[in-house]
Amino acid sequence: SESSNLDVQGGSLHMDVTDENPYLLSPVFKQDLSLKNMLSINMKNQTNATQFKISWITEEDQKWDDEKSKLFDVAFSDRFRTIDFSFADNPLWQGTLKQFRIEPLVDGDDGKIEINQIEIDYAPVEIVDYYGTINESVITENESIRIQGVVNQEYINNNKNAQLLLYELQPYESKQQDWSELTPISEQPISQVFTFESPLVSGEDNRLYSKFVAVLKNEQGDYDLVDDAKYLTNPEIVGENNFPFPEAESKKGIQVHMTDDAEELGISHAALNVAYDQMLYRSNSNPDNTIEYEFEGETFYFKKNYVQGLDSQIKSLSDNDMIVSLILIMYNTGMTEETPNEFLIHPDSEPGGTVYAVNTTNEIGVKYYSAITNFLAERYTREDEKYGHAVNYIVGNEVGQNKVWNNMGPKLVWDYVDEYARTLRLTNTIVKSNYANARTYISLDHFWDENIASDSMWKYDNKKIIDLLNEEIKSQGDIPWHVAFHPYPQNLFEPRFWNDEKATDDFNADVITFKNLQVLPEYMNQEDYLYEGSPRRIILSEQGFHSGDNSLEAQKVQAAAY
């Protein structure tokens, strides 16, 4: 290092700034950059530097220069946070990396940087130039859609006669389109500040679930995007029901298998699995066991016996003042012509899972998923409580475990989260358009930050999933998603969670169990993860403690854990 003192404390590298122009120089090493495009650094920045300069040399080009360097914005942080420094846009980041240098651009001669981990990693980069910002994508009081934004002045100066076009896309459609082949739903001359308004419902077209892209077309016929595609962010405005969210008498809850037991235990929270593969017939092939349901101009045929079973459970639980959460899952069963399950299950899923991801990748999958979800939300959020109340909707199960608990087929984590985010958003839109105060949750197990390789196809760090989901959702219009967490002990067969060595009190803990449960709310309370300035909700929707050999001593340990 230069103009600083280095020390190792508590497993992290401490760099104390002592003079101007400090920097930290890595050891000399060799790293093939063909599949690596970023440095991922877990660090604290306790200096006044708001930018860091990172430079590098390679085996092929060993000269330090500005061409092989890049500036990054880095905020002050007194807690460890992982920052991804991407070099994907620099053509000189290639060959064999030999050494890199980290320079905090401080103003003065004090402050401290702590580095817990540096990883040379990979992340896919979508290189899209945006020429403005969409600030609002909402439903108005008169049930129109309103898209408001700003176009960069530089673009206007260079394209004074350009047109602004607004396109509607379905959730499964890419924002990369041949726009000349599509018809915009509205257009206007370019202006720095713009507003589009169109009907929410146009003929048979309900735009509630759609996303919208503002596109610039110049005189040469070139098309450019103003911003990312945006969904409508306030579906609750059309919600038929808006009664207050129920208040729980206690935090005690159970995942229900027998409603009589739940009522006898005096719990305040109850979670029920809803198997989408058990919900529908493809046609009216069993009229004696069918509930016909109209949705979006089409008739769907629900299995009466399964629905009545849900009715009985939900009604009994909510009538006893329990807050009911529905866990929306899909099993690989009933793949016959009698059901639409072959369209409901994710098309990339592979055998070997227990629970499978649903299909929202195409029109038919979205159709069936939306119909079932709307049926549930409409039926179980009625103000008259005819069938009982279910107010929380948990999308999938332990989604960090792709292979076993949310089988979507082998995927890199970025692609996986992109698809899951679409399903989560669609669910949120549907349930809140029925009941304005409904809540939608992502399901996560106790694994947190095991540093799973970036090329993993079947399992991912839940911390990474939270980070990517937060970015993805905010990019396309923020919504109030929440977290349903499963803080099992580190070893599922050892109830003494207080001995969990991997459950450390920091954001890089391998696992989050009851020993270090505070890590999750502290992480979610960071400014970047808030929704409209408030923390997202966290519920502990599944956990348990093993009783070992079921001896009296083992049961005492189990009881102590509870």
N, C-alpha and C positions, 0 to 999 in steps of 0.2 A: 504494500500500500504506500501511498504518498500523502503527506500532510494529514496523517491520521495515525492513531495507535490501534493495533489489533489485539484482541484477546478472545479466548473461548470461554464462555460461561454457560452452564446449563445446557450444553449441547448445541449452542448457536454461536455464530461468529459476531463479535461486537466490534464495530468500527467507530472509534471516537474521533471526530473531526478536530484537528488542532491548528490548522492553517487554511489559507485559501487554496482553491484548486485541488481538493483531495480526490483520490481515485483508488479503486481496488482492482488489482491485476490477478487474473486467474493463473493457476499453474499451466505449464506447457503440456499439451495432450494432443491426441488425434481423434477427431470425430467426423465421420462421413455425414455430410449435410444433405444427402440426396433425399432423405425422408425425415428431415428435421428442419423446422422453419421458425423456431422461437426458443427463447429462454424463459422458463417458468420459475420465478423466484418467490419463495415464501419469506417475507421480510416485514420489518417495521421501519418506517421512515420518520425518525424523530429529529429531523433537521428542518431548516426553513426552505430547503430546495423543493420547488414544485415541478422541476424537470430533471430527468436523468439522461445522460448521454452514454450510450453503449457503443463501443468500438470493437473491432475484431481484426485479426489477421488469419490467413490460411496458409497451408503448406505451399499453395500455388502463388500467393501474393502476400509477402511478409512485411509489407510497408504499412505503418500506421498512417492513416489519412482520413479526411472527412468523407470521402466517398464510401468508405467502409465504416460508417457510424450512423447512428440514428438517435433523434431526440424523442423522449417519451414523457408524457405528463404523469407525475406520481404524487398523490396526495399525502399529507401528513397522516400517520397512523401510529398509535401507541399499542396496537394489537397486531399480531402476525396476520398478514393477508397475502394471498397468492396473486401475483401480478404476472400476466403473460405479455412478454415483450416480443412482438412478432416482427420478423424480418422478411416476410413473404413478398413484400413489395420492393425489395432491394435485390437486383440481379447479381450483386457481388457476394451475397450470402450463398455460396456454393463451394463445391470442392471439399477439402478437408480442413475443418476448423482446427486452429493451432492454439489460439489464446484469445481471451476477450477482456475488456476493461470496462468497469462500471464507474461513472463519474457523476456524483450528485452535484448539481450546479447550485452550490450554496452561496449565500450572501453573508460572509463572515467566517469565523473560525471556531464555531462550536456546533454542538448537535451530535446525534448518534444514529447509526444505522445498525440494525441487527438482522442477520441473515440466518434463517433456519435451514433452508434447502435451496439448491439451484439444480434445475433439471433442464437438459436440452431435449426439447419435446416437439411435437407436431400438432397442428390444428388446421383443418381445412379453412381456406380463405375464399370468401365470396367477394370478388372484386366487382362491385357495382358502384357507379358514380351516381350520387344523388345531387339534385340541383335545387334543393329547398328542404322544407320541413312541413309535415302535417302536424298541426297542433291539436286538432280536435276531430273526432269521428264519432258522432253521437246520434241518438234518436231524439228528436225534438218533442215538445209537448203536444204538437198537433200530428205526431207520428209520421214525420218526414225524417229522412236522413240528412245530416249536415256534416260536410267535410270542409274544414277550414285549414288554410296553410299559408306559407310564405315561399316565394321563389327568390333564389339568390339574385341580387342586383347585377352581378357580373353576367349571369346568363341572360338577363333581360337586355343589358347593354349590347350584347352580341347577337341577340335574336329578337329584335323589337316587334316583329310581326308574327311571332310564334303563337300557337294556340294551346290552351289548356284543355285537356280531355280527361274525363272521369270514366273509368271502366269498372265493371263489376265482375268479380271472379268467384268461383265456388271454393270452399275451404281446401279442397284437394288439388286445386289448379295452381300451377307455378306462376310467379309474377314475371317470369321471363317468357314473353309471348311475342308473336308477330302481330304487333298492334294494328298494322294495316289491314289485317284480316278480320278484326273484331269491330263491333259497333259500340261506340261509347254511349253511356246513358245520359251524358251531359257534356257540353263544351262551351268555352268562352274565350275571348281574347286574353292574352297574357297580361297579368298585373302582378305587382310584388306581393300584395295581400289578396287572397282569393277565397271565395266561399261557393261551394256547390250545395244545392238542396234538391232532393228528389223524393218521390213518394217511397215510404217503407214497403208498401204493397202496391205492386203494379200489375193489374190483371191477376193472373195466377202465380205471379212471381213474388214470393215473400223474401225480402232481402235481409231478414234478421240474421241469418247465418253467414251471409256473404262477406267477402273482404273487398276493399276498394283501392284502386291504384290511380293516382293522379299522374298523368303523362303529359310531357311537353312535346309538341310537334313543331319543328321550325320550317322555314320556307323551302329548305332543301329536302324536306320529307323525312328528316331524321327524328327518331323518337328517343326521349330520355325520361327517366323517372324523377319525380319530385322527391319522393321518399319511399320507404318500404310500404308494402301493402298494409292496409289498416282495416281492422274489424270494428264493428260498433261496440263501444265499451260500456254502454249503460242499458243492457236489455231489461233491467228491472223496471224501467219506466213503463213498459207495456205489461208488467206482471199483473195478473188478475187479482192476486191476493197479496196483501202487504201487512198482515197482522204481525205484532211484535214477535221477535224470535223468543222462544220459550226460555225461561230461566231454570237452571238446575238447582235442586235442593242440596246436592252434594257433588263431589267429583267421582263418586263410586260408580263403576260401570262394568259391563260384561259383554262379551261377544255371545249372543244368545243362540242356544240350541233348543232349550226348553223354556217357554215363556213362564210356566208356573214357577220354576226355580228362580227366574229373574225377579218375578214379583215378590216371592218370599224373601229374597235377599235384600229387598228394599233399595235397589239401585236407582240411580238417576239418569244413567246413560245406557243405551242398548245399541249394539251394532248387529246388522243382519246382512248376510250375503244374498245378493240377487244375481242368479245365474242367467245371463242373457240367452244362453243356448237352450234354456227351458221355457222361453217366453212365447214363441210364435209358431204357428203353422204358416206354410207358404200360401195356402189357399183355404177355402172354406170346406176342407175335406172331412172335418169332424164337427159338424154343426152343434151336436149335443154338448160338446166340451169347448165351446168357442165364445169369446167376447169380441164382437166386431167393433172396430175403432177407426174412426175417420181422422186422417192426419194429412195435411198438405194435399188434399184432393184425392187421396187414395185410401182404400180400405185395407186394414191389417187385422189379422185373425189371432187373437191372444188365447193362450191355453187357460181355460177357465179354472181348472183344478189347481194349477200353479199360482195363478193370481189370487184365488180365494185363500190359498194357504198363506200368501203374503198378507192379505187383508186381515186374516185372523191374528197373525203375530203382531203386525204393526198397530192394529186397533187396540189390542189388549195391552201392549206396552205403553203406547202414548196415552191411553185412557188412565193409566196409572202414573201419569206425570213423568214419564221417561222421555228424554230426548233421543230420538231414533236416528241412527246413521245407517244409510244403505251403502254397502260395498258392491260396486258394479263390476262384475267379473264375467269371464267367458271361459267355458271348458270346451275341450275338443270332443264333444259328444253329439249324437243325433245328426250326423252328416248324411242325411238322406234327402230324397226329393220331397218329403213331407214337410221339411222345415227349411228356412232360409239360412241355416247355420253356416253353410259353405260360403255365404257372402258376408256373414257377420264376423267370422274369424279372420285375423290378419292374413292376407294372402302370402306373406313371406314366412309365416310361422312354420316351425319344423317339429317333428315328433320329439317327445322327451320332456315336454313341459307338464306342469300341473295346472297352472292357470295361463290363459293365452290373452294376448292383446286383441282388442276389437279392430275391425277394419273401418278406418275413415280415410282410406287412400283413394277411393273412387266413388262414383255416384251411387251405386247400389249399396255399398257398405254404409255410406253416410245416411242413405234413406232409411235403412233398417235400424241403425243405431239411434238415429234421431227419433224415429217413431216409438221405439221402446222407452227411451229416456223421457220423452215428452209424456207418454202414457203414465209412467211412474210419478213424474213431477206433478202432473195434472191431478192424478188420483189421490196422492198422499200429501198434497199441500192445500186441499180444499179448506175453506174457512169453517165449514160445518163439520169437519172431521168425520165425515160419513165412513171413510175407510181407515181412519187414523191419520196421524201426522208423521211424516219423515222429512226432516229439514236439513240434514247433512248428506252430501253425496260424495263418496270416496271413489276415485276413478282408478280401477285396477288394484293390484296388490303387490306391495314390495317391488316397485318398478325398477329398482337398481339391479334386480336379479332377472335379467332378460330370459335366460334359458328356462328357469323353473317357474317363476311366479308372474311373468308378464311376457310370455314368449311371442316375440315379434320377428324371429329369425335373426341370423347373425348380422349385426350392424355396428358400425362405429358409433360412439356415444353421441356425436353431433347429429347424425341422421336419426338415431333412436329418439333423442329428446325432441327433435323437430316434429316427429310424428306423434309422440305422446302429447306435446303441447297443443297440437291441433285437436286431439280428442278431449283434453282437459278444457280447452276454451269452448268447444262445441257443447260440452256438458254444462259448463257454467252459463252459457247463453240460454240453453234450454230451460234449466231449472229456475234461473232468476226471471225468465220471461213468464213463468207461471207463479212463482212466489218470490217477491222482491228481496226478501231477507234470507233466502236459501244460501247455503255455503257449500263450496266445492273444494275438495282436498286431493292432494297427491299423497300416495301411500309409500312410506319408506321403512326399511328395516333398520337394525341398529348399526350396521356397517357405515362408516363415515368417510374416512380419508386414508385408504390403504395404499395410496399411490399405485393404483392399477394402471397398467400400461395403456398408452393412448390408442394402441391398435387392438385392444380387447374388443371382442365381438359379442360376448355373452354376459358379462358382468361389469358394473361400473361403480365408481365411487359416488355415493349419494351426495357428497359435497359438490362434486362436479355436476351432477344432475341439477341440483338446486341452482348453481351458478348459471348453467346454460339455459335452464327453464326461465329464470328471471330475465336474462338477456332477450330470449326469444319472445316472451310474452310482452315485455315492455316495448320491443321494437315494433310490434304490430298492434299496440294499443293495450295499456295495462288493465288488468282485471284483478279482483280480490281472490286469488287462489290461496289456499291454506295448506297446512302440513298435518297429515295423520301419521304419527310416528310409532314405531314398535321398539321400545328400549329394552329388549331382552338382555340378559347377562352376556358377557363376552363368550362364555361357554354355555350353550343352551342347557347342558345337563348339570351345571354347577350353580346353584341359586345364590351363593355368597358373592353378590355383585360388588360388594365393598372391597373385594380383593382383585377386581378386574385391573390388571396391569396396563392394558392397552387403552383404558378409558381415562386418558389424561385430560388435564384442565386447560386445554388450548384448542384452537380451531383446526389443528392438524391431527387430532386424536384419531386413532385407527377405528375406534368404535365410540358410540354414545350410548351409555347404559344409565341405569339409575345412579350410578356412582358419579357421573359427570354430566348429568342431564342439563345443567345450567348452560352448557356449551351451545346447545341448539338455540334456545331463545336469545342468547347473547349474539350468536351469529346472525340470526334473522332480524335482530334489532339494529343492525348496521344500516346506515342511511340508504345504501343502494338497494336494500331488500324491502324497504317499507312500501306500503300501498297508501297513497295520499297522505303521507306523513305518519301513518300508524303501523305498528307491527302486524304481520299476518298471524292468524291464529294457529296454535299448535294444540292438537289433541293426541292423547296416547290411546290409540284405538285398538291396540293389541299388545299384550305382554303376558308373561307367565313365568313361574318358577318350578323347576322339576323337583320332585320329591325323592329322587334317588331310589333307594331300595324299599321305600315306603315304610321304613322302620319308624318307631316313635321319635328317635333322635333326628332322622332325616326330615320328618314332618315338622319338628320344632325349628329346624333351620329354614325350611320352606316358609313357615309362619313368620319367622323373624324377617325374612326377605319382604314379605307382604307388609 
